[in-house]
Amino acid sequence: MLRIAGITIPEKKRLEIGLTAIYGVGRPRAQETLKELGIDPGTRPEKLSAKEETALREAIEKFNVEGELRRFISGNIRRLKDIKAHRGIRHMKKLPVRGQTSKTNSRTVRGNVRKTMTSGRRKLEKT
């Protein structure tokens, strides 16, 4: 059972894919790290030796990952809100931050449910 930065890497997945379970590690960073260490990306975590496990753990923990990265990102957002920057205001209002159209789209950010084009009147039920 391979644990890196408090996250258990899935045993049945290839290392290249399994490392992406760690917040802050994507496919490119996983591939680059495995290449530096000379580990085949197709191997499963259960097949690694203890020496390879420790080398991989140390290499990944050199980067900002998991809680440290989440704190860093939330601090940046808090700073934008405090200085009342445009992006900070968009974060406060829970609107799209990066210039997307928000009149008809952005339902995922705004959380609006889809409204249908009906009159709003209820139909009478026959009894």
Beta strands, then each sheet from edge to edge (+ up, - down):
strand 1: 3-4
strand 2: 7-8
sheet 1: 1+ 2-
end
